[in-house]
């Protein structure tokens, strides 16, 4: 009888804890609240707090000096407290976009307890919300046919790994039992990112679903690998990987990752999916460090890729280590690449990006060798807001 009572008490305690967890944020607080005019109100219940501030991607920015050069930093907004201890702040009209934010309570950073929607960017989680409109229309999940997103493990002998992971998007019309084959885009992340970055932060699957459904881009396979040569996969999802992610990882710009990309990944994808194994139906593109990889991969393997995209690319960050031949004689390799007349060489960057001048200098070199490329310049800096835009613009140009 005592045992039964003990089990009953344990059950009740567990139930009470579960209910406490479920209803911990119950109440009438809504945050963020998106109004009809696209202003947004943020709220935080913190009766004992002395200050509550808001840090958001939509707030005004100021320029600051960093180890990477001059960059933009957000100016925080101050919330005001009412008689119930609820702090609030209402923005001006916000543009259509995926916006991220977090709170600072008495100087301590924390996420919004009333918003379950969060994104991880390297080692930081931020809340997010979406405002609909022309510029962000493709970021939303719509009533369209949806592609499949797979996590696949493939061998990488070049990196000495029996398994590495990549994210693969298959369009809704992909059918492994049919005879139809598809072009492939290899889409690469930036420093500190991983194979989840483009689908989570970049909304790549939603953008592809919507553009394909609208007939604005060709149905394609999109492969999003892990660009860190010392990682098998996202931190925490492979053996002995429960560590804090960092901005720069070992072997991410040392040549071996570019060699492994073609020797291991491309061969795996062509062997396991219905791909068109032709330069004119294969593209490589990436942001920041991924742009660096795209630059050198396409220059060293010019017969593999007919389309190249450099989004805020780190064009002058030469790596060191194994496979240094990858970084040698870049200008001559670019002449060879452009001598084969790639279908598209696409460069995009924001005017406030700390890599802007490097990209200006790189384009001057291309101009001097008579290379043909497309250039897109936007406002803003080194940020996902721009990279999502560039992907929206790049995809419709592929495989025509």
C-alpha positions as a Python dict, from the first residue, in 0.01 Angstrom:
ca = {
    (1, 'X'): (0, 0, 0),
    (2, 'X'): (284, 236, 88),
    (3, 'X'): (445, 161, -248),
    (4, 'X'): (121, 246, -429),
    (5, 'X'): (89, 572, -235),
    (6, 'X'): (450, 661, -313),
    (7, 'X'): (398, 597, -683),
    (8, 'X'): (79, 804, -675),
    (9, 'X'): (256, 1094, -505),
    (10, 'X'): (542, 1072, -758),
    (11, 'X'): (290, 1079, -1043),
    (12, 'X'): (112, 1381, -897),
    (13, 'X'): (441, 1564, -848),
    (14, 'X'): (544, 1489, -1206),
    (15, 'X'): (202, 1595, -1332),
    (16, 'X'): (218, 1918, -1134),
    (17, 'X'): (565, 1992, -1273),
    (18, 'X'): (448, 1920, -1626),
    (19, 'X'): (148, 2148, -1584),
    (20, 'X'): (371, 2418, -1439),
    (21, 'X'): (591, 2391, -1747),
    (22, 'X'): (297, 2396, -1987),
    (23, 'X'): (128, 2693, -1826),
    (24, 'X'): (441, 2883, -1717),
    (25, 'X'): (379, 3157, -1971),
    (26, 'X'): (0, 3154, -1955),
    (27, 'X'): (-172, 3490, -1930),
    (28, 'X'): (-280, 3773, -2149),
    (29, 'X'): (68, 3889, -2262),
    (30, 'X'): (121, 3881, -2636),
    (31, 'X'): (472, 3939, -2765),
    (32, 'X'): (541, 4025, -3032),
    (33, 'X'): (208, 4169, -3146),
    (34, 'X'): (210, 4261, -3515),
    (35, 'X'): (-44, 4535, -3585),
    (36, 'X'): (-233, 4595, -3908),
    (37, 'X'): (-3, 4885, -4001),
    (38, 'X'): (311, 4666, -3952),
    (39, 'X'): (413, 4832, -3629),
    (40, 'X'): (505, 4573, -3366),
    (41, 'X'): (465, 4579, -2987),
    (42, 'X'): (698, 4378, -2761),
    (43, 'X'): (610, 4296, -2401),
    (44, 'X'): (795, 4145, -2107),
    (45, 'X'): (659, 4071, -1758),
    (46, 'X'): (940, 4169, -1520),
    (47, 'X'): (804, 4356, -1212),
    (48, 'X'): (1137, 4357, -1028),
    (49, 'X'): (1353, 4462, -1321),
    (50, 'X'): (1514, 4805, -1325),
    (51, 'X'): (1568, 4821, -1702),
    (52, 'X'): (1447, 4621, -2002),
    (53, 'X'): (1596, 4682, -2346),
    (54, 'X'): (1523, 4544, -2691),
    (55, 'X'): (1791, 4439, -2941),
    (56, 'X'): (1646, 4374, -3287),
    (57, 'X'): (1757, 4342, -3648),
    (58, 'X'): (1501, 4611, -3739),
    (59, 'X'): (1639, 4881, -3506),
    (60, 'X'): (1872, 5164, -3616),
    (61, 'X'): (2241, 5076, -3639),
    (62, 'X'): (2569, 5251, -3571),
    (63, 'X'): (2917, 5173, -3699),
    (64, 'X'): (3174, 5025, -3462),
    (65, 'X'): (3529, 4898, -3503),
    (66, 'X'): (3579, 4521, -3473),
    (67, 'X'): (3871, 4283, -3536),
    (68, 'X'): (3716, 4229, -3880),
    (69, 'X'): (3698, 4600, -3962),
    (70, 'X'): (3417, 4853, -3936),
    (71, 'X'): (3079, 4687, -3885),
    (72, 'X'): (2726, 4789, -3792),
    (73, 'X'): (2587, 4739, -3442),
    (74, 'X'): (2225, 4776, -3333),
    (75, 'X'): (2119, 5057, -3101),
    (76, 'X'): (1896, 4905, -2835),
    (77, 'X'): (1549, 5039, -2762),
    (78, 'X'): (1429, 5098, -2403),
    (79, 'X'): (1097, 4951, -2288),
    (80, 'X'): (867, 5126, -2040),
    (81, 'X'): (695, 4960, -1742),
    (82, 'X'): (326, 4987, -1654),
    (83, 'X'): (160, 4952, -1313),
    (84, 'X'): (134, 4571, -1353),
    (85, 'X'): (505, 4527, -1409),
    (86, 'X'): (473, 4469, -1784),
    (87, 'X'): (740, 4637, -1995),
    (88, 'X'): (654, 4730, -2353),
    (89, 'X'): (788, 4897, -2666),
    (90, 'X'): (618, 4967, -3000),
    (91, 'X'): (823, 5008, -3317),
    (92, 'X'): (760, 5228, -3614),
    (93, 'X'): (633, 5066, -3934),
    (94, 'X'): (859, 4769, -4015),
    (95, 'X'): (936, 4647, -4367),
    (96, 'X'): (840, 4300, -4489),
    (97, 'X'): (1116, 4070, -4363),
    (98, 'X'): (1212, 3796, -4122),
    (99, 'X'): (1310, 3998, -3813),
    (100, 'X'): (1508, 3871, -3513),
    (101, 'X'): (1528, 4013, -3161),
    (102, 'X'): (1612, 3950, -2796),
    (103, 'X'): (1567, 4130, -2463),
    (104, 'X'): (1821, 4262, -2213),
    (105, 'X'): (1683, 4259, -1857),
    (106, 'X'): (1908, 4456, -1621),
    (107, 'X'): (2186, 4398, -1871),
    (108, 'X'): (2134, 4021, -1897),
    (109, 'X'): (2045, 3893, -2242),
    (110, 'X'): (1737, 3669, -2261),
    (111, 'X'): (1483, 3548, -2515),
    (112, 'X'): (1115, 3641, -2519),
    (113, 'X'): (931, 3392, -2291),
    (114, 'X'): (609, 3458, -2484),
    (115, 'X'): (751, 3371, -2826),
    (116, 'X'): (838, 3007, -2899),
    (117, 'X'): (980, 3085, -3245),
    (118, 'X'): (1359, 3091, -3228),
    (119, 'X'): (1660, 3052, -3456),
    (120, 'X'): (2015, 2950, -3369),
    (121, 'X'): (2290, 3156, -3527),
    (122, 'X'): (2623, 2990, -3435),
    (123, 'X'): (2603, 2986, -3050),
    (124, 'X'): (2317, 3231, -3001),
    (125, 'X'): (1941, 3180, -3006),
    (126, 'X'): (1715, 3468, -3109),
    (127, 'X'): (1341, 3503, -3136),
    (128, 'X'): (1198, 3585, -3475),
    (129, 'X'): (878, 3696, -3645),
    (130, 'X'): (774, 3750, -4005),
    (131, 'X'): (607, 4049, -4166),
    (132, 'X'): (441, 3968, -4496),
    (133, 'X'): (491, 4171, -4810),
    (134, 'X'): (653, 4170, -5151),
    (135, 'X'): (1010, 4145, -5021),
    (136, 'X'): (937, 3859, -4779),
    (137, 'X'): (659, 3681, -4968),
    (138, 'X'): (870, 3373, -5039),
    (139, 'X'): (983, 3330, -4677),
    (140, 'X'): (637, 3215, -4567),
    (141, 'X'): (496, 2865, -4584),
    (142, 'X'): (226, 2888, -4852),
    (143, 'X'): (-37, 2650, -4989),
    (144, 'X'): (196, 2514, -5258),
    (145, 'X'): (354, 2172, -5324),
    (146, 'X'): (631, 2121, -5071),
    (147, 'X'): (969, 1969, -5134),
    (148, 'X'): (1140, 1722, -4904),
    (149, 'X'): (1432, 1814, -4678),
    (150, 'X'): (1662, 1523, -4596),
    (151, 'X'): (1962, 1487, -4366),
    (152, 'X'): (2205, 1249, -4535),
    (153, 'X'): (2533, 1095, -4419),
    (154, 'X'): (2804, 1037, -4677),
    (155, 'X'): (3166, 915, -4659),
    (156, 'X'): (3444, 1173, -4685),
    (157, 'X'): (3777, 991, -4724),
    (158, 'X'): (3944, 1319, -4827),
    (159, 'X'): (3881, 1449, -4474),
    (160, 'X'): (3944, 1112, -4312),
    (161, 'X'): (3581, 1071, -4202),
    (162, 'X'): (3360, 770, -4258),
    (163, 'X'): (3051, 991, -4217),
    (164, 'X'): (2970, 1356, -4274),
    (165, 'X'): (2625, 1509, -4294),
    (166, 'X'): (2457, 1732, -4550),
    (167, 'X'): (2107, 1874, -4587),
    (168, 'X'): (1942, 1797, -4920),
    (169, 'X'): (1631, 1965, -5061),
    (170, 'X'): (1435, 1765, -5318),
    (171, 'X'): (1162, 1949, -5513),
    (172, 'X'): (803, 1830, -5480),
    (173, 'X'): (817, 1679, -5830),
    (174, 'X'): (1123, 1464, -5752),
    (175, 'X'): (1043, 1095, -5794),
    (176, 'X'): (1319, 841, -5743),
    (177, 'X'): (1124, 585, -5948),
    (178, 'X'): (1093, 806, -6257),
    (179, 'X'): (1343, 869, -6535),
    (180, 'X'): (1350, 1245, -6478),
    (181, 'X'): (1682, 1393, -6362),
    (182, 'X'): (1740, 1733, -6202),
    (183, 'X'): (2003, 2007, -6190),
    (184, 'X'): (2188, 2058, -5862),
    (185, 'X'): (2276, 2369, -5663),
    (186, 'X'): (2540, 2333, -5391),
    (187, 'X'): (2455, 2604, -5137),
    (188, 'X'): (2722, 2685, -4877),
    (189, 'X'): (2699, 2854, -4537),
    (190, 'X'): (2923, 3114, -4371),
    (191, 'X'): (3175, 3101, -4086),
    (192, 'X'): (3027, 2947, -3772),
    (193, 'X'): (2739, 2798, -3966),
    (194, 'X'): (2664, 2437, -4053),
    (195, 'X'): (2440, 2224, -4272),
    (196, 'X'): (2129, 2362, -4096),
    (197, 'X'): (2202, 2731, -4159),
    (198, 'X'): (2040, 2779, -4501),
    (199, 'X'): (1719, 2594, -4415),
    (200, 'X'): (1675, 2754, -4072),
    (201, 'X'): (1818, 3106, -4101),
    (202, 'X'): (1799, 3133, -4479),
    (203, 'X'): (1442, 2996, -4529),
    (204, 'X'): (1584, 2811, -4831),
    (205, 'X'): (1313, 2542, -4842),
    (206, 'X'): (1031, 2798, -4831),
    (207, 'X'): (1198, 3014, -5096),
    (208, 'X'): (1246, 2715, -5325),
    (209, 'X'): (892, 2583, -5274),
    (210, 'X'): (741, 2921, -5355),
    (211, 'X'): (961, 3010, -5652),
    (212, 'X'): (915, 2667, -5810),
    (213, 'X'): (538, 2682, -5756),
    (214, 'X'): (529, 3026, -5921),
    (215, 'X'): (725, 2894, -6219),
    (216, 'X'): (1002, 3143, -6145),
    (217, 'X'): (1282, 2892, -6103),
    (218, 'X'): (1360, 2545, -6230),
    (219, 'X'): (1288, 2249, -6003),
    (220, 'X'): (1627, 2154, -5863),
    (221, 'X'): (1806, 1953, -5600),
    (222, 'X'): (1982, 2177, -5346),
    (223, 'X'): (2265, 2033, -5138),
    (224, 'X'): (2369, 2222, -4825),
    (225, 'X'): (2683, 2064, -4673),
    (226, 'X'): (2879, 2135, -4357),
    (227, 'X'): (3167, 2359, -4461),
    (228, 'X'): (3380, 2304, -4150),
    (229, 'X'): (3644, 2045, -4229),
    (230, 'X'): (3683, 1933, -3867),
    (231, 'X'): (3309, 1874, -3813),
    (232, 'X'): (3102, 1577, -3917),
    (233, 'X'): (2776, 1761, -3864),
    (234, 'X'): (2597, 2019, -3651),
    (235, 'X'): (2755, 2042, -3302),
    (236, 'X'): (2583, 1799, -3067),
    (237, 'X'): (2472, 1566, -3347),
    (238, 'X'): (2783, 1354, -3397),
    (239, 'X'): (3012, 1170, -3150),
    (240, 'X'): (3203, 1383, -2895),
    (241, 'X'): (3048, 1705, -3026),
    (242, 'X'): (2874, 1854, -2722),
    (243, 'X'): (3072, 2177, -2728),
    (244, 'X'): (2987, 2543, -2770),
    (245, 'X'): (2985, 2638, -3140),
    (246, 'X'): (3230, 2910, -3241),
    (247, 'X'): (3260, 3162, -3523),
    (248, 'X'): (3572, 3010, -3676),
    (249, 'X'): (3627, 2635, -3678),
    (250, 'X'): (3938, 2430, -3757),
    (251, 'X'): (3995, 2331, -4119),
    (252, 'X'): (3726, 2555, -4259),
    (253, 'X'): (3954, 2756, -4489),
    (254, 'X'): (4253, 2531, -4539),
    (255, 'X'): (4197, 2378, -4880),
    (256, 'X'): (4099, 2028, -4772),
    (257, 'X'): (3730, 2121, -4750),
    (258, 'X'): (3727, 2244, -5112),
    (259, 'X'): (3898, 1925, -5233),
    (260, 'X'): (3656, 1709, -5031),
    (261, 'X'): (3361, 1900, -5170),
    (262, 'X'): (3419, 1777, -5524),
    (263, 'X'): (3589, 1444, -5460),
    (264, 'X'): (3349, 1323, -5190),
    (265, 'X'): (3023, 1518, -5189),
    (266, 'X'): (2957, 1576, -5559),
    (267, 'X'): (3038, 1215, -5638),
    (268, 'X'): (2805, 1097, -5359),
    (269, 'X'): (2515, 1318, -5476),
    (270, 'X'): (2555, 1209, -5838),
    (271, 'X'): (2563, 846, -5724),
    (272, 'X'): (2258, 861, -5497),
    (273, 'X'): (2019, 1109, -5661),
    (274, 'X'): (1877, 1160, -6008),
    (275, 'X'): (2107, 1441, -6118),
    (276, 'X'): (2203, 1583, -6455),
    (277, 'X'): (2578, 1525, -6446),
    (278, 'X'): (2672, 1816, -6663),
    (279, 'X'): (2846, 2149, -6592),
    (280, 'X'): (2552, 2343, -6735),
    (281, 'X'): (2322, 2185, -6476),
    (282, 'X'): (2541, 2222, -6170),
    (283, 'X'): (2584, 2540, -5959),
    (284, 'X'): (2779, 2640, -5649),
    (285, 'X'): (2702, 2943, -5433),
    (286, 'X'): (2760, 3057, -5078),
    (287, 'X'): (2764, 3341, -4830),
    (288, 'X'): (3074, 3489, -4664),
    (289, 'X'): (3303, 3190, -4597),
    (290, 'X'): (3076, 2988, -4827),
    (291, 'X'): (3141, 3251, -5092),
    (292, 'X'): (3514, 3200, -5033),
    (293, 'X'): (3464, 2827, -5083),
    (294, 'X'): (3252, 2885, -5395),
    (295, 'X'): (3521, 3112, -5540),
    (296, 'X'): (3800, 2858, -5501),
    (297, 'X'): (3594, 2547, -5577),
    (298, 'X'): (3475, 2693, -5908),
    (299, 'X'): (3824, 2824, -5994),
    (300, 'X'): (3990, 2489, -5925),
    (301, 'X'): (3720, 2275, -6082),
    (302, 'X'): (3604, 2490, -6375),
    (303, 'X'): (3456, 2197, -6570),
    (304, 'X'): (3218, 2109, -6285),
    (305, 'X'): (3012, 2427, -6239),
    (306, 'X'): (2839, 2643, -6498),
    (307, 'X'): (2688, 2876, -6237),
    (308, 'X'): (2867, 3048, -5948),
    (309, 'X'): (2721, 3275, -5677),
    (310, 'X'): (2925, 3483, -5433),
    (311, 'X'): (2709, 3639, -5158),
    (312, 'X'): (2910, 3882, -4939),
    (313, 'X'): (3206, 3661, -5020),
    (314, 'X'): (3533, 3663, -4826),
    (315, 'X'): (3725, 3701, -5149),
    (316, 'X'): (4069, 3782, -5005),
    (317, 'X'): (4091, 3544, -4709),
    (318, 'X'): (4347, 3294, -4832),
    (319, 'X'): (4372, 2983, -4616),
    (320, 'X'): (4677, 2787, -4510),
    (321, 'X'): (4742, 2422, -4450),
    (322, 'X'): (4684, 2111, -4652),
    (323, 'X'): (4604, 2141, -5022),
    (324, 'X'): (4756, 2488, -5052),
    (325, 'X'): (4757, 2435, -5429),
    (326, 'X'): (4390, 2527, -5418),
    (327, 'X'): (4480, 2886, -5332),
    (328, 'X'): (4769, 2927, -5574),
    (329, 'X'): (4751, 3124, -5902),
    (330, 'X'): (4390, 3238, -5852),
    (331, 'X'): (4394, 3493, -6133),
    (332, 'X'): (4516, 3238, -6386),
    (333, 'X'): (4255, 2990, -6267),
    (334, 'X'): (3985, 3255, -6301),
    (335, 'X'): (4101, 3325, -6657),
    (336, 'X'): (4068, 2955, -6729),
    (337, 'X'): (3721, 2949, -6574),
    (338, 'X'): (3594, 3247, -6768),
    (339, 'X'): (3757, 3108, -7081),
    (340, 'X'): (3502, 2827, -7056),
    (341, 'X'): (3218, 3087, -7054),
    (342, 'X'): (3026, 3003, -6736),
    (343, 'X'): (2652, 3051, -6773),
    (344, 'X'): (2647, 3289, -6474),
    (345, 'X'): (2899, 3441, -6233),
    (346, 'X'): (2695, 3630, -5976),
    (347, 'X'): (2837, 3868, -5714),
    (348, 'X'): (2620, 4040, -5449),
    (349, 'X'): (2704, 4248, -5143),
    (350, 'X'): (2567, 4523, -4919),
    (351, 'X'): (2723, 4868, -4909),
    (352, 'X'): (2764, 4851, -4530),
    (353, 'X'): (2928, 4507, -4541),
    (354, 'X'): (3278, 4494, -4391),
    (355, 'X'): (3382, 4294, -4700),
    (356, 'X'): (3252, 4559, -4940),
    (357, 'X'): (3593, 4705, -5034),
    (358, 'X'): (3740, 4358, -5083),
    (359, 'X'): (3461, 4284, -5328),
    (360, 'X'): (3518, 4615, -5510),
    (361, 'X'): (3885, 4523, -5553),
    (362, 'X'): (3794, 4172, -5666),
    (363, 'X'): (3559, 4307, -5933),
    (364, 'X'): (3835, 4537, -6058),
    (365, 'X'): (4054, 4231, -6111),
    (366, 'X'): (3773, 4060, -6301),
    (367, 'X'): (3720, 4372, -6513),
    (368, 'X'): (4090, 4384, -6599),
    (369, 'X'): (4078, 4027, -6731),
    (370, 'X'): (3757, 4097, -6925),
    (371, 'X'): (3547, 3856, -6722),
    (372, 'X'): (3168, 3874, -6755),
    (373, 'X'): (2967, 3869, -6433),
    (374, 'X'): (2644, 4000, -6283),
    (375, 'X'): (2666, 4234, -5986),
    (376, 'X'): (2399, 4317, -5728),
    (377, 'X'): (2451, 4586, -5465),
    (378, 'X'): (2211, 4641, -5178),
    (379, 'X'): (2206, 4844, -4860),
    (380, 'X'): (2273, 4674, -4529),
    (381, 'X'): (2568, 4478, -4405),
    (382, 'X'): (2687, 4124, -4343),
    (383, 'X'): (2349, 3978, -4249),
    (384, 'X'): (2089, 3718, -4333),
    (385, 'X'): (1849, 3987, -4447),
    (386, 'X'): (2072, 4032, -4750),
    (387, 'X'): (2159, 3667, -4809),
    (388, 'X'): (1794, 3568, -4829),
    (389, 'X'): (1745, 3843, -5087),
    (390, 'X'): (2040, 3723, -5291),
    (391, 'X'): (1911, 3366, -5292),
    (392, 'X'): (1572, 3494, -5413),
    (393, 'X'): (1747, 3672, -5699),
    (394, 'X'): (1996, 3399, -5781),
    (395, 'X'): (1764, 3097, -5806),
    (396, 'X'): (1553, 3224, -6101),
    (397, 'X'): (1874, 3273, -6305),
    (398, 'X'): (1980, 2908, -6284),
    (399, 'X'): (1957, 2629, -6539),
    (400, 'X'): (1789, 2819, -6819),
}
